[in-house]
Amino acid sequence: MWTWCFGIVAVCAAAASPAYGGCRDEPTPGVDWSECEKARLMIPEHDLSKGRFIQTFFTSTDLRGSNLSGADLTQVELSMASLAGANLAGANLQKAIGQRTDFTAADLRNVQFAGSEFSRSKFVDANLSGSVFFNSELNRSDFKGANLSGADMSKAELARVKLADAKISGVNFTYSNLSRADLSGADLGEANFTGSYLFLTRFAGSDLSRATGLIQAQIDIACGSAETKLPAGLTAPSTWPCPDYDDD
């Protein structure tokens, strides 16, 4: 009788104990910190490659220069976190969330960002070639000097993003919102603008001659300059160059 009661008590006590899982594990390759609270930590230049960080909270955490290549960061929270210079090549950030996240000069090749939200974030000089931003929200983010060659930014919210001097050859912008975005001087190559919303989009000095999917109605509401090169059959509207407008 007493043995049976003790067993019940032991089971109940175990059930009431907090389930920490691997949240207390050291930052090492393959670590599983899924659903863990890792906010406001200083863990730069650590090897976290192929780790699992599903729904992990990294708010305001310093991950500069860390190796997160091949990591699963699905639905991770990265608001105000710094991943400047980090290696995230091949990582999964689908449905991730981050406001003012810093990815400056990060290796983001072939990263899955589908369905993510990274408004007002910094991707300056980052390597984003082959990455997927399908259906993502990136409003007011800064991609100046970034390499976006072959990236998929279809159906993305890109209002007021800064893409000046970025490499955009082969980027898929189909049905994306690029209103008031700055693509001045960008290397556009064979970017696809089918169905893109280009209201006051800045193309001053850009070469659109090989871009695909553009129609005259899109050009008529965009902003170019005398140096802007258009695809055959399209002409610059009389409103070019557009007057300066408030970008705040």
C-alpha positions in Angstrom: 0.0 0.0 0.0 2.7 2.4 1.0 4.9 1.5 -2.0 2.0 2.2 -4.3 1.3 5.6 -2.7 5.0 6.5 -2.9 5.0 5.7 -6.6 2.0 8.1 -7.1 3.7 10.9 -5.2 6.9 10.4 -7.2 5.0 10.6 -10.5 3.1 13.7 -9.4 6.3 15.4 -8.3 8.0 14.7 -11.6 5.0 16.1 -13.5 5.1 19.3 -11.5 8.8 19.9 -12.2 9.7 22.4 -14.9 10.7 20.9 -18.2 14.0 22.6 -19.1 14.9 20.1 -21.9 18.2 21.4 -23.4 17.7 25.0 -22.5 20.6 24.8 -20.0 22.9 23.1 -22.5 26.1 24.9 -23.5 26.2 26.7 -26.9 27.7 23.9 -29.1 27.1 22.5 -32.6 23.8 20.7 -32.9 22.5 22.1 -29.6 18.7 22.0 -29.2 17.4 25.2 -27.6 13.9 25.0 -29.1 11.3 27.1 -27.2 14.0 28.4 -24.9 14.3 31.9 -23.5 17.7 33.2 -24.7 17.1 36.9 -24.7 19.7 39.6 -23.9 22.7 37.2 -24.0 26.3 37.7 -25.1 27.2 34.7 -27.2 29.2 36.0 -30.2 31.4 33.9 -32.3 30.1 30.6 -31.1 29.7 27.5 -33.3 25.9 26.7 -33.3 25.9 25.0 -36.6 23.0 22.6 -37.3 21.4 23.6 -34.0 17.6 23.6 -33.4 16.2 26.9 -32.3 12.5 26.4 -33.1 10.4 29.2 -31.5 13.5 30.3 -29.5 13.6 33.8 -28.0 16.8 35.6 -29.0 15.5 39.1 -28.4 18.4 41.6 -28.1 20.9 38.7 -28.1 24.5 39.2 -29.4 25.2 36.5 -32.0 27.7 38.4 -34.0 30.1 36.3 -36.0 28.5 33.0 -34.8 28.2 29.9 -37.0 24.5 29.1 -37.5 24.9 27.3 -40.8 22.3 24.7 -41.5 20.4 25.6 -38.3 16.7 25.3 -37.8 15.4 28.7 -36.7 11.8 28.2 -37.6 9.6 30.8 -35.9 12.5 32.2 -34.0 12.3 35.6 -32.3 15.2 37.9 -33.3 14.0 41.4 -32.6 16.9 43.8 -32.0 19.4 40.8 -32.1 22.7 41.2 -33.8 23.9 38.6 -36.3 26.4 40.9 -38.0 29.0 38.8 -39.8 27.3 35.5 -38.8 27.2 32.5 -41.0 23.6 31.3 -41.6 24.2 29.6 -44.9 21.5 27.1 -45.6 19.6 27.9 -42.4 15.8 27.8 -42.0 14.2 31.0 -40.8 10.7 30.4 -42.1 8.1 32.4 -40.2 10.8 34.0 -38.1 10.1 37.4 -36.5 12.5 40.3 -36.0 12.2 44.1 -35.8 15.5 46.0 -36.3 17.5 42.8 -36.5 21.1 43.3 -37.7 22.4 40.9 -40.5 25.1 43.3 -41.7 27.7 41.4 -43.8 26.2 38.0 -42.8 26.4 34.9 -45.0 22.8 34.3 -45.8 23.2 32.2 -48.9 20.2 29.8 -49.6 18.4 30.7 -46.4 14.7 30.0 -46.2 13.0 33.3 -45.0 9.5 32.4 -46.4 6.7 34.0 -44.3 9.2 35.8 -42.1 8.8 39.4 -40.7 12.0 41.5 -40.6 10.8 45.1 -41.0 13.4 47.8 -40.4 16.2 45.3 -40.3 19.7 45.6 -41.7 21.0 43.4 -44.5 23.8 45.8 -45.6 26.5 44.0 -47.6 25.0 40.6 -46.7 25.3 37.7 -49.1 21.7 36.6 -49.8 22.2 34.8 -53.1 19.6 32.1 -53.6 17.7 33.0 -50.5 13.9 32.7 -50.4 11.8 35.6 -49.1 8.5 34.5 -50.5 5.5 36.2 -48.8 7.8 37.9 -46.3 7.4 41.4 -44.7 10.6 43.5 -45.0 9.3 47.0 -45.1 11.9 49.7 -44.5 14.8 47.2 -44.3 18.2 48.2 -45.6 19.8 45.9 -48.3 22.4 48.5 -49.6 25.3 46.7 -51.2 23.8 43.2 -50.6 24.1 40.3 -53.0 20.6 39.1 -53.8 21.5 37.3 -57.0 18.9 34.7 -57.8 16.8 35.4 -54.6 13.1 34.8 -54.5 11.3 37.9 -53.2 7.9 37.2 -54.8 4.7 38.4 -53.0 6.9 40.1 -50.4 6.2 43.4 -48.7 9.2 45.6 -49.6 7.8 49.1 -49.2 10.6 51.7 -48.7 13.3 49.1 -48.7 16.8 50.3 -49.6 18.3 48.3 -52.4 20.7 50.9 -53.8 23.9 49.5 -55.3 22.7 45.9 -54.5 23.2 43.0 -56.9 19.7 42.0 -58.0 20.4 40.0 -61.1 17.8 37.3 -61.5 15.7 38.3 -58.4 12.1 37.2 -58.5 10.0 40.2 -57.5 6.7 38.9 -59.0 3.6 40.4 -57.3 5.8 42.1 -54.6 5.1 45.5 -53.2 8.1 47.8 -53.9 6.4 51.1 -53.4 8.8 53.9 -52.6 11.7 51.4 -52.5 15.1 52.7 -53.5 16.8 50.7 -56.3 19.0 53.5 -57.5 22.1 52.4 -59.4 21.2 48.7 -58.7 22.5 45.9 -60.9 19.1 44.6 -61.9 20.2 42.1 -64.6 17.3 39.8 -65.4 15.1 40.6 -62.4 11.4 39.6 -62.8 8.9 42.4 -62.0 5.8 40.7 -63.2 2.8 42.2 -61.3 5.1 44.2 -59.0 3.7 47.4 -57.5 6.2 50.1 -58.3 4.5 53.3 -57.0 7.3 55.9 -56.7 9.9 53.2 -56.8 13.3 54.8 -57.4 15.2 53.5 -60.5 17.6 56.5 -61.0 20.6 55.3 -62.9 19.4 51.7 -62.9 19.7 49.3 -65.8 16.3 47.7 -66.4 17.1 46.8 -70.0 17.2 43.0 -69.3 14.5 43.0 -66.6 11.4 40.9 -67.4 7.7 41.3 -66.7 7.6 45.1 -66.8 4.8 46.9 -68.5 4.3 50.6 -69.3 1.8 51.2 -66.5 4.4 50.2 -63.9 7.0 52.5 -65.4 4.5 55.4 -65.5 4.1 55.4 -61.7 7.8 54.6 -60.9 10.7 57.2 -60.6 13.7 57.1 -62.9 16.2 59.5 -64.4 17.8 60.3 -67.8 20.3 57.5 -67.0 17.7 54.8 -66.4 17.8 52.1 -69.1 14.4 50.5 -69.9 13.5 47.3 -71.7 12.7 47.6 -75.4 9.2 48.9 -76.1 9.0 50.9 -72.8 9.5 54.7 -72.6 10.2 57.1 -69.7 7.2 59.1 -68.7 7.2 62.9 -68.8 7.1 63.0 -65.0 10.7 61.7 -64.8 12.8 62.6 -62.8 10.3 62.6 -59.9 10.5 65.3 -57.3 12.1 64.4 -54.0 9.6 63.0 -51.5 9.6 62.4 -47.8 11.1 58.9 -47.1 10.4 59.0 -43.3 
